[in-house]
Amino acid sequence: MLDVNIQYLKGVGPKRAEKLNKLDIFTVEDLLDYFPVKYEDRRTVKKINELSDNLKCLLKIKLFDNPVKSRIKRNMSIIKLVGKDETGFITVTFFNQDFLMDKLTVGESYYIFGTVKANYGKFEMVNPEIELCCNDWKANRITPVYGLTYGLTNNELTKLTVEALKEYYDKIEDVLPGHICSEYNLTSRKCAIKNMHFPENGRKYKTSKRTVAFEKLLIMQLGLMSIKGNLMNNSAGNQILNTTHSDKLIGSMPYKLTNAQLKVIEEIKKDMSSARSMNRLVQGDVGSGKTVIAIYALLAAVASGYQAAMMAPTEILALQHFETIKEYLGMADIRLNVSFLSGSAKAKEKRMIIESLKSGETDIIVGTHALIEDNVEFKNIGLVITDEQHRFGVRQRARLSSKGKNPDILVMTATPIPRTLALMIYGDLDLSVIDEMPPGRQKIVTNILKGQDKQEGYNFIKQQVDEGRQAYIVAPLIEESEEMELESATKVFNELKDANFSGYELGLLHGRMSNVEKEEVIKKFYEGKIKILVSTTVIEVGVNVPNSTVMMVLNAERFGLAQLHQLRGRVGRGNHQSYCILVNESRSKKSAQRMSVLRNTSNGFVIAEEDLKLRGPGDFFGTRQSGLSKYEIQNIVNDIEVIESVHQISKKLMADNPNLKGEEYKNLKNAITRLFKDETIIFN
């Protein structure tokens, strides 16, 4: 009913539809689901004698005198006017808004909304919104502020939303069954959507936001649980029973595995030996020993007559895995054919690797996403280990399954996620947690500097480098775009090279470099030819240089705690005492509180719980494509109580009514199928 092309909504048309498309608004339903990023409270009209500097407010003024227009540059005009109410006067200034001259009439009453500037008892507003009192449909209410695109104003988007609600309000159907709404005190979908755009009051807005969050999370969770159910019921897998190589590896190691590692190995062995495919997530903190568990599983697959693959999100990390596997095999004196495949491999080399995979000559293949390309064929793939940075859903599993007989899937993540959230985000996987660190890991000293004190950090890095050590300096990302990443890292690099670190060997690493360039820089850093590596977060995973002892993060307030913890994990890998310096440019108490969490603990799970309390669950959803937009994650799905409630009701529904039978579940089933349109969801 609401999937009408947006261009046919009154007031849109083809040209405006193109602009709306840039906001991913293609239908009326998309428009109604495009919620404001914030709101402006215009319910109270202030008096001029109540004003103060920087106050954003609504005033009702009478135009006291004729407006005066002047031109200060060829391309800049100014209109100045004086408004008054019964308590005083205010100057109003408009830049480059010549059209207003025809609309401003002395003695007429207007609403103006903007930010007040106060100077020696005189008040001014610059470029406020202005509208005749008889016309202003925004006064005396809470008004929405939307995320915009070029050529589309907030007024336009607001008016279109009003039109959509007027025309389609009665066609909005509930997705959540009535008994769920009653049990969790939720409102109807039409009421929720209306109050998300135009809240009548705080109470109704809160209930509406909870309803929208509940609906979005329930659709996601039931979809993932359905995928998991289908995998368990329908995927006859490989039975991997031979652990001869794996046990030899454990026996050759110079240290004992932790109890947590042994527990996870047992869980993996149980999965691999069963007749169904394994789909397991292993969560472990930085340095908790996930790699040895991965290699244990790879060796069990090979010893049982299968090929095994290990996929990483970047070539740097894939190459590191490749070297580590060879090192462990050498230590255990196990001779296997291990190959490396990446997108940047030369055609001839790629062809040879693909042929040896097809013939079965290669036992273990390590690589990037190149491993699931169509031309890569295995003789007998039994296990694939992948990284959480891939959205490794059913579609990719299907592509791998077509290369073998439902291979076992093991997903590794170094991002500790609180258990409730992990069960939600990775609802299609079984969960293992390495919650214990190997003995002897050194504690990294973490210091927090204010922005104006970062020179102290630079001096400390010089001191460490003069003693023979190496350091990282991580440049902030202003926006999540490659262009900004490049500009940010390059700017910092040039400033430091010419000023603070002239005479020192500096290197630069960022996401826009080719893989060959990245590897060249990392190789030089590893060999000690580069002493200080200026980088973006591309080094968050996959760079292992034991001689590095300092990790300095600029604008640390822009990063999530989990990400800062990952960056800190790049140092402390050798014998020398290591340090993490966080430069906090923010003056907010909340930011200082967040930084102190990192100073006080090195336990990733504790850090994750604190980040959840301080920033909500948004950062964690970002670790996996979840069917939620970035805005929804940050602004709507940020209530842990809703997440826990959804998890409980999802489990109950899947246990009592796994196929969601009954008329009341029809709209919910349709919504799940729409969200997971690329996945295999079967409701019988």
C-alpha positions in Angstrom: 0.0 0.0 0.0 2.9 2.4 0.7 5.3 1.2 -2.0 4.1 4.0 -4.3 6.9 5.7 -6.3 7.8 8.9 -4.5 7.6 11.0 -7.6 3.8 10.5 -7.6 3.3 12.1 -4.1 1.7 15.5 -4.4 4.5 18.1 -4.6 7.3 15.8 -5.7 7.5 15.1 -9.5 10.5 13.7 -11.4 13.2 16.4 -10.5 12.5 16.4 -6.8 12.3 12.6 -6.8 15.9 12.5 -8.0 17.0 14.5 -5.0 15.0 12.3 -2.7 16.5 9.2 -4.2 19.9 10.5 -3.0 18.6 10.1 0.5 17.5 6.5 -0.4 13.9 7.7 -0.5 12.3 5.9 -3.5 8.8 5.2 -2.2 6.2 6.9 0.1 7.1 4.2 2.7 10.8 5.3 2.5 9.8 8.9 3.1 7.7 8.0 6.2 10.6 5.9 7.5 13.1 8.8 7.0 13.0 10.2 10.5 14.3 13.5 11.7 17.9 13.7 13.0 16.8 16.1 15.7 13.9 18.4 16.7 13.4 22.1 17.4 11.0 23.0 20.2 8.9 26.0 19.0 6.1 25.5 21.5 7.1 28.6 23.6 7.2 32.1 22.3 9.9 34.1 24.1 9.7 37.8 25.1 12.5 40.1 24.0 13.3 40.9 27.7 13.8 37.2 28.4 16.6 36.8 25.8 20.2 35.9 26.4 23.3 35.3 24.3 23.3 32.1 22.1 19.7 31.3 23.0 17.8 29.5 20.1 14.2 30.5 20.3 10.9 31.6 18.7 9.9 35.3 18.9 6.7 37.0 17.8 7.7 40.5 16.6 6.0 43.5 14.9 8.0 45.2 12.1 8.9 48.6 13.6 10.3 50.4 10.6 11.0 49.9 6.9 13.8 47.4 6.3 17.0 48.8 4.9 18.9 47.0 2.1 22.6 47.6 1.3 25.3 45.9 -0.8 28.7 45.5 0.8 30.2 43.4 -2.0 29.2 42.7 -5.6 27.9 39.3 -4.5 26.7 40.1 -1.0 23.6 42.1 0.1 22.4 42.8 3.6 18.8 43.5 4.8 18.5 45.0 8.3 15.2 45.5 10.1 14.1 46.3 13.6 11.3 44.3 15.3 9.6 44.9 18.6 7.2 43.3 21.1 5.7 44.8 24.3 9.0 44.3 26.2 11.7 45.6 23.8 13.4 45.8 20.4 15.6 43.4 18.3 17.7 43.9 15.2 17.3 41.2 12.5 19.9 40.8 9.8 19.6 38.8 6.5 22.4 38.1 4.1 21.7 37.5 0.4 17.9 37.2 0.8 16.7 40.0 -1.4 13.4 38.3 -2.1 12.3 39.2 1.5 12.1 42.9 0.6 8.7 42.2 -1.1 7.4 40.3 1.9 8.3 42.6 4.8 5.6 45.2 5.7 5.8 47.7 8.5 3.3 47.1 11.3 2.8 43.4 10.3 3.4 40.6 12.9 6.0 37.8 12.2 7.4 34.8 13.8 11.2 34.6 13.7 13.2 31.5 14.8 17.0 31.6 15.2 19.9 32.1 17.6 20.2 35.3 19.6 23.4 37.4 19.7 23.5 39.7 22.8 25.9 42.7 22.8 25.8 45.4 25.6 22.1 44.8 26.2 21.2 44.9 22.5 19.9 41.8 20.8 20.3 40.6 17.2 19.3 37.5 15.1 21.2 36.7 11.9 19.4 34.9 9.1 16.6 33.5 11.2 13.6 31.7 9.7 10.8 34.3 9.3 7.1 33.9 8.4 4.0 35.9 8.7 2.1 34.9 11.9 -1.0 34.1 9.9 1.0 31.7 7.7 3.5 30.0 10.0 2.6 26.3 10.4 5.7 25.6 12.5 5.0 27.9 15.4 3.8 26.5 18.7 4.9 22.9 18.0 7.9 20.6 18.0 9.3 20.7 14.5 11.5 18.1 12.7 15.1 18.7 11.4 16.0 16.2 8.7 19.3 15.1 7.1 19.4 16.8 3.7 21.0 16.6 0.3 22.0 19.4 -2.1 19.0 21.3 -3.5 16.5 20.0 -0.9 15.6 22.2 2.1 14.2 21.2 5.5 11.0 23.0 4.8 10.5 21.1 1.5 11.1 17.7 3.2 8.8 18.6 6.2 6.0 19.7 3.9 6.3 16.5 1.8 6.2 14.4 5.0 3.0 16.3 6.1 1.5 15.5 2.6 2.5 11.8 2.9 0.9 11.5 6.3 -2.3 13.3 5.2 -2.7 11.1 2.1 -1.4 7.7 3.4 -1.9 7.8 7.2 -4.9 5.3 7.1 -3.0 2.9 4.9 -0.1 2.4 7.4 -0.5 -1.1 8.7 0.9 -2.6 12.0 3.9 -4.9 11.6 4.0 -6.0 15.2 1.2 -8.3 16.4 -1.2 -6.8 18.9 -0.2 -9.1 21.8 3.4 -7.9 21.5 2.4 -4.2 21.5 0.2 -4.8 24.6 2.9 -6.8 26.5 5.6 -4.2 25.9 3.5 -1.0 26.0 4.1 -0.1 22.4 1.8 2.0 20.2 0.4 1.4 16.7 2.7 1.9 13.7 0.8 4.8 12.3 0.8 6.6 15.7 4.6 5.9 16.1 5.5 7.2 12.6 3.4 10.4 13.0 5.0 11.1 16.4 8.5 10.4 15.2 8.1 13.2 12.6 5.8 15.5 14.6 5.9 14.7 18.3 2.8 15.8 20.2 4.7 15.7 23.5 7.7 14.0 25.1 5.8 11.0 26.4 4.3 10.1 23.0 7.7 10.6 21.3 9.4 8.2 23.7 6.8 5.5 23.2 6.9 6.0 19.4 10.7 5.7 19.4 10.6 2.5 21.4 8.0 1.1 19.0 10.0 1.8 15.9 13.2 0.4 17.6 11.4 -2.7 18.7 9.9 -3.3 15.2 13.3 -2.8 13.4 15.2 -5.0 15.9 12.6 -7.8 15.9 12.6 -8.0 12.1 16.4 -8.3 12.2 16.6 -10.8 15.0 13.9 -13.1 13.7 15.5 -13.0 10.3 18.9 -14.0 11.7 17.3 -16.7 13.9 15.4 -18.1 10.9 18.7 -18.2 8.9 20.4 -20.1 11.8 17.4 -22.5 12.0 17.6 -23.3 8.3 21.4 -23.8 8.5 20.9 -26.3 11.4 18.1 -28.2 9.7 19.1 -28.2 6.1 22.9 -28.2 5.8 24.4 -31.6 6.1 28.1 -30.8 6.5 31.5 -32.5 6.6 32.5 -34.6 9.5 36.0 -33.5 10.6 37.3 -36.0 13.1 41.1 -36.3 12.7 43.0 -34.1 15.1 46.4 -35.7 14.7 48.0 -32.6 13.1 46.2 -30.3 15.6 47.3 -32.2 18.6 50.9 -32.2 17.3 50.7 -28.4 17.0 49.5 -28.0 20.6 52.2 -30.4 21.8 55.0 -28.4 20.1 54.0 -25.1 21.6 56.4 -23.5 24.1 53.5 -22.5 26.4 50.3 -24.0 27.7 46.9 -22.9 26.3 44.6 -21.1 28.7 41.5 -22.8 30.0 39.4 -20.4 27.8 41.3 -21.5 24.7 40.9 -25.1 25.5 37.1 -24.7 26.1 36.7 -23.0 22.7 38.7 -25.7 21.0 36.3 -28.3 22.5 33.3 -26.4 21.2 34.8 -26.2 17.7 35.8 -30.0 17.8 32.2 -30.9 18.8 30.8 -28.7 15.9 33.3 -30.1 13.3 32.7 -33.7 14.2 28.9 -33.4 13.9 27.0 -34.1 10.7 25.7 -30.5 10.3 27.8 -27.5 9.2 29.5 -25.5 11.8 28.5 -21.8 11.9 30.4 -20.4 14.9 31.7 -17.0 16.0 34.8 -16.9 18.2 35.1 -13.7 20.2 38.4 -12.9 21.9 40.2 -9.8 23.1 43.4 -8.5 21.4 46.2 -11.0 22.3 43.9 -13.6 23.8 45.2 -16.3 21.4 42.6 -16.7 18.6 45.2 -17.4 15.9 46.3 -20.8 17.5 42.6 -21.8 17.7 42.1 -21.0 14.0 45.2 -23.0 13.0 44.0 -25.9 15.2 40.8 -26.0 13.1 42.6 -25.6 9.8 44.9 -28.6 10.6 41.9 -30.8 11.8 40.2 -30.2 8.4 43.3 -31.0 6.4 44.1 -34.2 8.5 40.4 -35.3 7.8 41.0 -35.1 4.1 39.6 -31.6 3.3 41.1 -28.4 2.1 40.8 -25.3 4.4 40.6 -21.6 3.7 41.3 -18.5 5.8 39.9 -15.2 4.6 40.9 -11.7 5.9 39.4 -8.3 5.1 42.7 -6.8 4.0 45.7 -8.0 2.2 48.0 -6.9 5.1 46.1 -9.1 7.5 45.8 -12.0 5.1 49.6 -11.9 4.6 50.2 -11.8 8.3 47.9 -14.9 8.8 49.8 -16.6 6.0 53.2 -16.0 7.6 51.9 -17.0 11.1 50.5 -20.3 9.8 53.8 -21.2 8.1 55.7 -20.3 11.3 53.4 -22.5 13.5 53.6 -25.4 11.0 57.4 -25.1 11.0 57.5 -25.2 14.8 55.4 -28.3 14.9 57.3 -29.9 11.9 54.1 -30.4 9.9 54.6 -30.3 6.1 51.6 -29.0 4.2 51.1 -27.0 1.0 50.0 -23.5 2.1 49.2 -20.8 -0.5 48.4 -17.1 -0.5 45.9 -15.6 -2.9 44.9 -11.9 -3.1 43.3 -9.6 -5.7 46.7 -8.0 -6.5 48.4 -11.3 -7.5 49.8 -11.4 -11.0 47.7 -13.3 -13.6 50.2 -16.1 -14.0 50.7 -16.6 -10.3 46.9 -16.5 -9.7 46.3 -19.1 -12.4 48.8 -21.5 -10.8 47.3 -21.1 -7.4 43.7 -21.6 -8.7 44.9 -24.8 -10.6 46.5 -26.2 -7.4 43.3 -25.6 -5.5 41.2 -27.3 -8.1 43.6 -30.3 -8.2 43.7 -30.6 -4.4 47.4 -30.0 -4.3 46.9 -26.9 -2.0 45.9 -27.9 1.5 45.4 -24.5 3.1 44.7 -21.3 1.2 44.9 -17.9 2.9 43.6 -14.7 1.1 41.2 -11.9 0.8 37.7 -11.8 -0.7 39.4 -13.1 -3.9 38.8 -16.6 -2.5 35.0 -16.4 -3.2 35.4 -15.2 -6.8 33.6 -17.4 -9.4 36.8 -18.7 -11.0 38.2 -20.1 -7.7 37.4 -23.8 -7.4 38.3 -26.2 -4.7 38.7 -30.0 -5.0 37.2 -30.5 -1.5 36.8 -27.5 0.7 35.8 -28.5 4.3 36.4 -25.3 6.4 36.4 -21.6 5.9 37.6 -19.2 8.6 36.7 -15.6 8.1 36.8 -12.3 9.9 34.0 -10.3 11.4 34.6 -7.3 9.1 33.1 -9.3 6.3 29.3 -9.5 6.2 29.6 -13.2 5.7 25.9 -14.0 5.3 24.1 -16.9 3.8 24.7 -15.5 0.3 28.5 -15.8 0.7 28.1 -19.1 2.5 26.1 -20.3 -0.5 28.9 -19.2 -2.9 31.4 -21.2 -0.8 29.0 -24.1 -0.5 28.8 -24.3 -4.2 32.5 -24.9 -4.2 32.2 -27.8 -1.8 29.7 -29.6 0.4 28.5 -27.1 3.0 31.9 -26.3 4.5 32.2 -25.4 8.2 32.3 -21.7 8.8 34.3 -20.1 11.7 34.1 -16.4 12.2 36.8 -14.7 14.3 36.4 -11.3 15.9 38.8 -9.3 18.0 36.1 -6.8 18.9 34.7 -7.8 22.3 30.9 -7.3 22.3 28.7 -7.6 25.4 26.9 -10.9 25.3 23.4 -9.6 24.9 24.4 -7.6 21.8 26.5 -10.4 20.4 23.5 -12.7 20.5 21.5 -10.0 18.7 24.1 -9.0 16.1 25.4 -12.5 15.4 22.0 -14.2 15.9 22.7 -16.6 13.0 25.9 -18.0 14.6 26.8 -20.0 17.7 29.0 -18.1 20.1 32.3 -18.9 21.7 34.2 -16.5 24.0 37.9 -16.5 24.9 37.6 -14.5 28.1 41.0 -15.1 29.6 44.4 -13.7 28.6 47.6 -15.8 28.3 49.9 -15.2 31.3 52.8 -12.8 30.9 51.2 -10.3 28.6 52.7 -6.9 29.5 50.4 -4.1 30.6 50.5 -1.1 28.2 50.7 2.2 30.0 47.9 4.5 28.8 48.1 8.3 29.1 45.6 10.9 28.1 46.7 14.3 26.9 44.7 17.5 26.2 45.0 18.9 22.7 47.3 21.7 23.7 49.7 19.2 25.4 50.3 16.9 22.4 53.8 18.2 22.0 54.6 16.2 25.2 53.6 13.1 23.3 55.7 14.0 20.3 58.7 14.5 22.6 58.1 11.1 24.2 58.0 9.4 20.8 61.4 11.1 19.9 62.8 9.8 23.1 61.6 6.2 22.4 62.9 6.3 18.8 66.3 7.6 20.0 66.4 4.5 22.2 65.9 2.3 19.2 62.1 1.8 19.4 59.4 2.6 16.8 56.0 4.4 17.0 52.6 4.8 15.4 50.7 8.1 15.1 47.1 7.6 14.1 45.5 10.5 12.3 41.8 11.1 12.8 39.1 10.6 10.1 37.0 13.7 9.7 34.5 12.0 7.6 34.1 8.3 6.6 35.2 9.0 3.1 38.4 7.9 1.3 39.1 11.5 0.2 38.9 12.9 3.7 41.0 10.0 5.0 43.7 10.8 2.4 43.6 14.5 3.2 43.7 14.0 7.0 46.6 11.5 7.1 48.7 13.4 4.4 48.2 16.7 6.2 49.3 15.3 9.6 52.2 13.5 7.9 53.5 16.7 6.2 53.1 18.8 9.3 55.0 16.3 11.4 57.7 15.6 8.8 58.6 19.3 8.4 58.3 20.4 12.0 58.2 18.0 15.0 60.1 15.1 13.4 62.4 16.6 10.8 65.5 14.3 10.7 63.4 11.2 11.6 62.3 8.5 9.2 58.6 8.9 8.8 56.2 6.7 6.8 52.6 7.3 5.7 49.9 4.7 5.4 46.2 5.2 4.4 43.4 3.4 2.7 43.8 5.1 -0.7 47.2 3.5 -1.3 47.4 0.5 -3.5 48.0 -2.8 -1.8 51.6 -2.9 -3.2 52.2 0.6 -1.8 50.8 -0.4 1.6 52.9 -3.5 1.8 56.0 -1.6 0.9 55.4 0.9 3.7 54.7 -1.9 6.2 57.7 -3.9 5.1 59.9 -0.9 5.7 58.3 -0.3 9.1 58.8 -4.0 10.0 62.5 -3.8 8.9 63.0 -0.7 11.0 63.7 1.6 8.0 60.6 3.7 9.0 60.8 4.7 12.6 57.4 6.5 12.9 54.4 5.4 11.0 51.7 8.0 10.4 48.5 6.2 9.6 44.7 6.2 9.5 42.9 3.3 11.2 44.0 1.0 8.4 46.5 -0.3 11.0 43.7 -1.2 13.4 44.2 -4.8 12.3 47.0 -6.7 10.7 50.2 -4.8 11.5 52.5 -6.7 13.9 55.8 -5.0 14.6 57.2 -6.1 18.0 59.7 -3.2 18.2 56.8 -0.6 18.2 56.3 0.7 21.7 54.2 3.8 21.3 50.7 4.2 19.9 49.6 7.9 19.7 46.0 8.6 18.6 45.1 12.2 17.6 41.6 13.3 18.2 40.9 10.2 20.2 37.4 11.5 21.1 36.3 10.7 17.6 36.8 6.9 18.0 34.8 4.3 19.8 36.4 2.8 22.9 36.5 -0.6 21.2 38.4 0.9 18.3 40.9 2.7 20.5 41.4 -0.6 22.4 42.1 -2.3 19.0 44.7 0.4 18.1 46.3 0.1 21.5 46.7 -3.7 20.8 49.1 -2.9 18.0 51.9 -2.2 20.6 53.0 -4.4 23.5 53.9 -7.3 21.3 57.6 -7.3 22.1 59.8 -7.3 25.2 59.9 -3.6 25.7 57.5 -1.6 27.8 54.8 -0.1 25.6 52.7 3.1 25.8 49.4 4.4 24.4 48.9 8.2 24.2 45.4 9.4 23.6 45.0 13.0 22.6 41.6 14.2 23.6 40.6 17.5 21.9 37.1 17.5 23.5 36.3 19.5 26.6 33.2 17.5 27.5 33.0 15.5 30.8 31.6 12.5 28.9 34.7 12.4 26.7 37.0 12.6 29.6 35.0 9.8 31.3 35.3 7.6 28.2 39.1 8.1 28.0 39.6 7.2 31.7 37.9 3.8 31.0 40.9 2.9 28.7 43.4 4.2 31.2 41.9 2.1 34.0 41.5 -1.3 32.3 43.0 -3.4 29.5 40.1 -5.9 29.5 38.3 -5.5 26.2 35.0 -6.9 27.5 34.9 -4.4 30.4 35.7 -1.7 27.9 32.9 -2.9 25.6 30.4 -2.9 28.6 31.4 0.7 29.5 31.2 1.9 25.9 27.7 0.4 25.8 26.7 2.4 28.9 28.3 5.6 27.7 27.5 5.6 24.0 24.7 3.1 23.6 24.9 0.0 21.3 25.4 1.9 18.0 29.2 1.3 17.6 28.6 -2.5 18.0 26.0 -2.7 15.3 28.5 -0.9 13.1 30.7 -4.0 13.2 28.3 -5.9 11.0 25.9 -4.8 8.3 22.6 -5.2 10.1 19.9 -3.9 7.8 19.9 -0.7 9.9 21.0 2.7 8.6 23.8 4.5 10.4 21.2 7.1 11.6 18.9 4.3 12.9 21.8 2.8 14.8 22.8 6.1 16.4 19.5 7.6 17.1 16.8 4.9 17.4 18.2 1.5 18.3 20.1 2.9 21.3 18.1 1.4 24.2 19.7 -1.7 25.7 16.4 -2.5 27.5 14.6 -2.7 24.1 17.4 -4.9 22.7 17.0 -7.3 25.7 13.2 -7.4 25.4 13.5 -8.1 21.6 15.9 -11.0 22.3 13.6 -12.6 24.8 10.4 -12.4 22.6 12.4 -13.6 19.5 13.5 -16.7 21.4 10.0 -17.4 22.6 8.5 -16.9 19.1 11.1 -19.1 17.4 10.4 -21.8 20.0 6.6 -21.6 20.0 5.9 -20.6 16.4 9.1 -20.9 14.2 7.2 -20.4 10.9 5.2 -17.4 12.3 1.9 -19.0 11.3 -1.3 -17.0 11.7 -2.8 -13.8 10.2 -1.4 -11.5 12.9 2.2 -12.4 11.8 1.6 -11.9 8.1 3.0 -8.3 8.0 5.9 -9.2 10.2 6.9 -12.2 8.0 6.7 -9.9 4.9 8.9 -7.3 6.5 11.5 -10.0 7.4 11.5 -11.4 3.9 11.9 -7.8 2.5 14.9 -7.0 4.7 16.7 -10.3 4.0 15.8 -10.4 0.4 19.3 -11.7 -0.6 19.3 -14.3 2.1 17.6 -17.7 2.3 14.7 -17.4 4.7 12.1 -20.1 4.6 8.9 -19.9 6.5 7.0 -23.1 5.9 
